[in-house]
């Protein structure tokens, strides 16, 4: 088999980061829905989901470091992230009234925005794609784009 090209390695790295973001949203959702802690959920995902093969297909390998960073920071900074999200939402719709999948998505995205190593526009685009994966054909992607744009401008105004 031929050695992967630099472009192939770059694409693989990007796919692994995208998978890590999707897994982080799923993990945060599971933590809230099942009342499970970060250590248990992290271990479950890393052991059983990353690269798992099922009858329905194969799960993507994820960037373990990004996955861990997102879920740990989302938990550590949940109050701050939720405040950022609340400010981006209409007053009558605080974060505790929105869909739990969207809540998990905003927390994972907020964690990445606060980490500060990925450009905010990339974070927004990546999590809009995650929204499309969870809500195909729905209006949620546009909603997510608007909320994350507001959150990004609050978290990293110097990037705009």
Helices and strands as residue ranges (DSSP letters): H 6-34, H 38-48, E 53-54, E 57-58, H 64-76, H 78-88, G 95-97, H 100-115, H 120-134, H 140-155, G 157-159
